[in-house]
Amino acid sequence: MIHSDKLQRLITFAAMDNEKNMSFLDHLEELRWRLVRSAAAIIIVSVVLWIYQGWIMEHLFLSMRRPDFITFKWMCQLFNICIDEIPVRMQSMTMSGQFSYALMMSIMGGVVISFPFTFYQLWGFVKPGLKTNEKSAVSGLTFYVSILFFLGITFGYLIVAPLCVQFFGTYQISSEIENNFTINSYMSTILSTVFYSGLLFLLPVATYIFTRLGIITPAFLRKYRKHAIVAVLILSAVITPPDLISQVIVAIPITLLYEIGILVSARVEKNMIKEQIGKR
């Protein structure tokens, strides 16, 4: 009887251990399929973009060299800053240069366009592990992250990237030196600028997460507000032409994001205090 009880306990422990292992493997399987679905979405969008690569390159990227680009039209109408022809010639210096950047453009476009679906898949894997109050606190996160990311992409494409092309395309040390950009240099500047602008607009989300983790507080953000504004102005001066209007155009949205981050942090801190009071 004693041996029978020991055997039963061993069987029970083994079953529990096997259940835990299966649960862990199930989680890995779920993560694998979510990654597969995300990769499939990126590949599908990339293939579509590859099919229309010529039109995209001509009308979305190379058009930034022309004074009739939408951003330059707005600047001329609103601020009376009219852009003349940008003296830039494009060339490919390597055998695979055009192919490589057509491929990169398609993949980067696939990552950007499918970003909401990819984030939804990854967030769907993480969300079940949160507590009930934490789930309610991050309700609609996918929507807000997607909106902010695409606002940043739009800002980078319509504001930052054209100003960079205009400045570097017209800047000359000497009139004897022509600006002959390689497709690698041109596309790298635009794609990285646009993509990083999208990530920069996720600042309120990062503020939310860091406040929940207790890394930062609204008091900390308010204390260093002046330092942040100086940093924003320096960043604006670096990524835009050296004129006041261009710097202000770039600095205002980034400063607003910082202020929104303060409001988000304050609200998160207030909710965390309420949660702690409710537990007492």
N, C-alpha and C positions, 0 to 999 in steps of 0.2 A: 504493500500500500504506500509505504514511504517512497519506494523507488518510483512507483507510479506517479506520485505527486511531483517528484523532482522532474520526471520525464515530461509531465504536463507543463510544468513551468518553463522547461527548456524549449518546448515546442511553441509556447506562447511568446517567449522572448524572441525566438527565431522568426516567428510570424510578424511580430512588431517591427523587428529589424528589417525584414524583407519589405514591409509596408513603407517604412521610411525610405529605403533605397528606391523603391518603385516611385514614391512621391517625388524624390529628387530627380529621377530619370524622366518622370513625366514633365517636370518643370523644364528640364533641358530640351525635351522634345518640343514643348510649346515654344520655347525661345527659338529653337532651330527653325520651326515653321514660320514664326513671325519674321525672322530674318530672311527666310526664303521668299516670303510674300513681298517684303520690302524691296529685296533685290530684284524680284520679277517686275515690280512696278517701275523701278528705276530703269531697268533694261528696256521695257516696253516704250516708255517715254523717250529714252535715248534713241531708240530705233526710229521713232517717228521724227525726232529732230534731225537725225542723220539724213533721212529722206529729203528733208527741206533745208539742208545745210546751206545751199547756195543763196536762197532767199533770205535766210536768217542772217548770214554773214553780211550780205549786201545792205539789207534794210535795217538791221538792228545794231550792228557793230561798226561797219565801215561808214555808215551814215553819220557817225559822230564827227567825222572830219569835215562835214559840209556845213556851211552857215545856215542852211534851211532846216537843220535839226531842231526838233521841237523846243528843246531847252534854250537854244540860242535865239529862237523866235520870241520866246517869253521874255528873255532878258532884254531884247531890243524893244519890245512893246512896253514892258513894265518899268524898266530902269534906264531905257535909252542907251543901253550898252550893246551895240551891234557888232557882231563878229564878221570879219572879212574871211575870205578863203584861207583855210589853214594849209600852209605849204608843206604837206606831208605826202611822201610817196611810200608805198608799201612794197615789201619784197620778202621772198623766202630764201634763206641762205643755205638751207639743208635740203637733201633729197626728200626727206619725209616731213618737212616742216608743215606744209599745208595739210597733209593727211593727219599728222599728230594733233594739230590744233582744231581741226574739224572734229576729231574724235573726242578731244578734251571738252570742246564746246558742247557736244551732244551729251556727254556724261554729266558735266556740271549742270546743264539744263535739266537733265533727268533727275538729278539729286534735288535741285531747287523746286521743280514743279511737283515732284512726288513727296516733298517734305512733309506736308500734313499727314499723308497716309503713313509714311515711315515713322513719324513721331507718334501717331495713334497706335501703331503696332507695338512700339517699344513701351509706350506709356501703359498700354493694355496689359503688358507683362508685369510691370512694376505695381500698378494700382491695387491689385488684389491683396498685396502684402501690407497695405496701409490700414490703419484703424478707421473706425466709422467716422469719427470727427475729422480725421485727416483727409478722408475721401471727400467729405462735404466742403472742406476748406480749399480743395484744389478742383472743385467742380468746374467744368468748362475749360480746363487748362489747355487742351489741344486746340480749341478755337482761338484763345487769346495768343498762344504761342505762334500759331499759323498767321494770324492777322499781323502781329508785330513783325514777324519774319518777312512777310511779303511787303509790308510798308518799308522796311529797311532795304529790301531788294529794289523797290521802286525808287526810293530816295537815292540809292547808290547809282542806279542806271540813269536817272534823269538829272541828277545834280552833280554828284561827286565825279563820276567817270567822264562826262563831257567836259567838265572844267579842267580835269587832268589832261585830257586830249588837247584841249584848246591851249592850255599853258605850255605844255611840253612840245606841242606841235609848232607853236609860233616862236618859242624861245630860241635865240641864236646868239652864240658868242661872237660870231663873225658872219657877215653876209656871204662869205666864200664857202661856208660849211652848210650843206644841205641836210635836212632832216629826212633821212631814209630809214624808216622804222622796219624792223623785221616783224613778221607776223607773230613770232613767238613773243617778242617784247610787247607789242601792241595788245595782243589778246590776254597775256598774263596780267597786264596792268588793269584792264577792264574787268576781267573775270574775278580777280582777287578783290578789287575795289568793291564791286557789286556784292559779292558773297560776304565779305567782312562787314559791309554795311548792314546786311540782313542779320548777321550775328550781333552787331552792335545794338540793334533795336530790341534785342532780347534782354537788355539791361534791367527793365522792371521785373522780368521773370527771375533773373539771377538775384536781384535784390530780395524778392519774395523768398526764394529758397534759402539764401544766406541768413535772412532774418529768422526763419523757422528753425534753422540750425543753431541760432544764437551767436553767429560769427559777427554780424553787424547789427546796429540798432539805429533807429531814426535820429537819436541824439548824435551818434557818430557821423551820420551823413550830413546833418545840419552843421556840425562843428567844422567839417572840412568842405563846406559848400564853396567858399571862396577859392580854396585850392583846386577844387574840381572845375570851377569856371575858368581858371587860368589854364588848367590842363586842356580843357575843351578848346580854348582859343588857340593854344599852341598846336593842337591836333588839326584844327581848321586851317591854320596858316601853312601847315606842312602839306596837307592833301589838296589845297586849292591854290589858284593863282594869287599872287600877292596884291590883291586889291580888296578894299574894305567890304564892298558889297558881297563878293563871293564868300569871304570868310564869315560874314554875318549870316548868310543864307545857310551855310553848313552848321554854324555854331548854335543857332536857335533851336533846331530840332533835338540836337544832342543835349543841350541844357534842359529842355523840356522833359526829355527822358529821365534825366537825373532828378528833376523835381517830382516827376511821377513816381520814381523809385522811392523817394522820401515818403510820399503819401502812402504808397503800398506798404512800406516798412512800418509806418505808424499804425496802419490798420491791422497788420499781422500781429504786432506787439500787443495791441489792444485786445485782439481775439485770444491771444495766448494767455493774457492775464485773466480774462473771463473764464477760460478753460481751467486754469489753476484754482480760481476761486470756487468754481463749480465742483471740483474734486474734494474740497474740504468739507 
